[in-house]
Amino acid sequence: MMWSPWHGCHRISEGCLHCYVYRRDGSIGKDASKIYKTASFDLPIQKDRSGEFRLKTDRTVFTCGTSDFWLEEADSWRPEVYRMMRIRQDLRFLIITKRIDRFWCGLPSDWGEGYENIAIGCTVENQRRANERLPIFLAAPIKHRLVILEPMLEPISLEAFLDPGAIECVSLGGESGDNARVCDYDWVLDVRRQCVERGVPFEFRQTGRHFKKDGLLFTVPRGQQGPQAHRAGIDYHPLRPK
């Protein structure tokens, strides 16, 4: 499920050009650059009439799906979010960010090597952003790390960063929306090869709207972008020794 304690964001890199939050907000006349706390800010600790948490245990909560967790405007709100995550140790929080350079801003004093129930995904859309963000990401004290290549805009070499002891999964996808840029299947297969060679799990999440394969360009409807990627059957999940 998704939990958005705040909404709105600012474009900061090439992957933001056709941001789905801007698309969705624009379709109803909203300005996605306006940042505000949402009514679900305290959702993880909200309780029903019987005194039980509304969010039931053992769920993965995609956090800040309509913003960025390390957005500057959220600096004063973030400590409270960390506090709620600490309370809800029975939930697994997934944070995906383009702002890993701000990881240390407002980090809790008891963070240590990271909270066990928080997984962080660092998004890189091209080689430039991989080279900028991934060294910071790998040096940060994080228990569960994911690398997200979405939208993938060009061939990307991850070989310098693929530490199977540090990265739990690399996931990849093309760009959605009418104006989406092309994702090439050859790029996808090359990242998979890199992951297989290093024993790092790999997932092909979606084709994107404009998908090139065997020299042919396909336009894939939104509802088929995930299923078509799944049908490729190229996800890789190596068995780990116990």
Solvent accessible surface area in square Angstrom, and as a share of the most:
residue,aa,sasa,rsa
1,M,84,0.38
2,M,81,0.36
3,W,1,0.00
4,S,17,0.11
5,P,0,0.00
6,W,0,0.00
7,H,23,0.10
8,G,0,0.00
9,C,18,0.11
10,H,63,0.28
11,R,115,0.42
12,I,73,0.37
13,S,17,0.11
14,E,57,0.25
15,G,6,0.06
16,C,15,0.09
17,L,96,0.48
18,H,44,0.20
19,C,29,0.17
20,Y,74,0.28
21,V,7,0.04
22,Y,43,0.16
23,R,93,0.34
24,R,146,0.53
25,D,8,0.04
26,G,49,0.47
27,S,90,0.58
28,I,126,0.64
29,G,73,0.70
30,K,85,0.36
31,D,73,0.38
32,A,3,0.02
33,S,38,0.24
34,K,132,0.56
35,I,35,0.18
36,Y,92,0.35
37,K,95,0.40
38,T,31,0.18
39,A,106,0.82
40,S,35,0.23
41,F,24,0.10
42,D,58,0.30
43,L,30,0.15
44,P,0,0.00
45,I,44,0.22
46,Q,48,0.21
47,K,110,0.46
48,D,48,0.25
49,R,250,0.91
50,S,87,0.56
51,G,41,0.39
52,E,102,0.46
53,F,60,0.25
54,R,130,0.47
55,L,9,0.04
56,K,107,0.45
57,T,75,0.43
58,D,124,0.64
59,R,95,0.35
60,T,62,0.36
61,V,0,0.00
62,F,56,0.24
63,T,0,0.00
64,C,4,0.02
65,G,5,0.05
66,T,23,0.13
67,S,18,0.12
68,D,6,0.03
69,F,0,0.00
70,W,1,0.00
71,L,0,0.00
72,E,90,0.41
73,E,78,0.35
74,A,0,0.00
75,D,54,0.28
76,S,92,0.59
77,W,54,0.19
78,R,0,0.00
79,P,70,0.44
80,E,61,0.27
81,V,0,0.00
82,Y,3,0.01
83,R,91,0.33
84,M,0,0.00
85,M,0,0.00
86,R,93,0.34
87,I,80,0.40
88,R,2,0.01
89,Q,100,0.44
90,D,56,0.29
91,L,3,0.01
92,R,89,0.32
93,F,0,0.00
94,L,31,0.16
95,I,1,0.00
96,I,50,0.25
97,T,2,0.01
98,K,39,0.17
99,R,11,0.04
100,I,1,0.00
101,D,95,0.49
102,R,37,0.13
103,F,0,0.00
104,W,154,0.54
105,C,47,0.28
106,G,43,0.41
107,L,35,0.17
108,P,25,0.16
109,S,128,0.82
110,D,79,0.41
111,W,10,0.03
112,G,56,0.53
113,E,123,0.55
114,G,9,0.09
115,Y,18,0.07
116,E,104,0.47
117,N,10,0.05
118,I,1,0.01
119,A,0,0.00
120,I,1,0.00
121,G,0,0.00
122,C,0,0.00
123,T,5,0.03
124,V,0,0.00
125,E,0,0.00
126,N,14,0.07
127,Q,50,0.22
128,R,136,0.49
129,R,28,0.10
130,A,0,0.00
131,N,81,0.41
132,E,76,0.34
133,R,16,0.06
134,L,1,0.01
135,P,63,0.40
136,I,69,0.35
137,F,0,0.00
138,L,47,0.24
139,A,86,0.66
140,A,4,0.03
141,P,23,0.14
142,I,10,0.05
143,K,95,0.40
144,H,34,0.15
145,R,28,0.10
146,L,27,0.13
147,V,1,0.00
148,I,18,0.09
149,L,0,0.00
150,E,51,0.23
151,P,15,0.10
152,M,1,0.01
153,L,32,0.16
154,E,63,0.28
155,P,79,0.50
156,I,4,0.02
157,S,50,0.33
158,L,1,0.00
159,E,77,0.34
160,A,92,0.71
161,F,25,0.10
162,L,3,0.01
163,D,67,0.34
164,P,50,0.31
165,G,76,0.73
166,A,21,0.17
167,I,2,0.01
168,E,69,0.31
169,C,17,0.10
170,V,0,0.00
171,S,7,0.05
172,L,0,0.00
173,G,0,0.00
174,G,0,0.00
175,E,11,0.05
176,S,14,0.09
177,G,15,0.14
178,D,109,0.57
179,N,111,0.57
180,A,8,0.07
181,R,67,0.25
182,V,54,0.31
183,C,0,0.00
184,D,20,0.10
185,Y,26,0.10
186,D,97,0.50
187,W,51,0.18
188,V,0,0.00
189,L,69,0.34
190,D,55,0.29
191,V,0,0.00
192,R,72,0.26
193,R,97,0.35
194,Q,2,0.01
195,C,0,0.00
196,V,55,0.32
197,E,112,0.50
198,R,106,0.39
199,G,16,0.16
200,V,0,0.00
201,P,17,0.10
202,F,0,0.00
203,E,45,0.20
204,F,8,0.03
205,R,135,0.49
206,Q,21,0.09
207,T,4,0.02
208,G,1,0.01
209,R,65,0.24
210,H,38,0.17
211,F,14,0.06
212,K,79,0.33
213,K,75,0.32
214,D,121,0.63
215,G,60,0.58
216,L,111,0.55
217,L,109,0.54
218,F,92,0.38
219,T,80,0.47
220,V,14,0.08
221,P,83,0.52
222,R,133,0.49
223,G,61,0.58
224,Q,70,0.31
225,Q,1,0.01
226,G,26,0.25
227,P,54,0.34
228,Q,80,0.35
229,A,1,0.01
230,H,138,0.61
231,R,152,0.55
232,A,41,0.32
233,G,64,0.61
234,I,20,0.10
235,D,61,0.31
236,Y,44,0.17
237,H,108,0.48
238,P,31,0.19
239,L,175,0.87
240,R,116,0.42
241,P,128,0.80
242,K,250,1.06
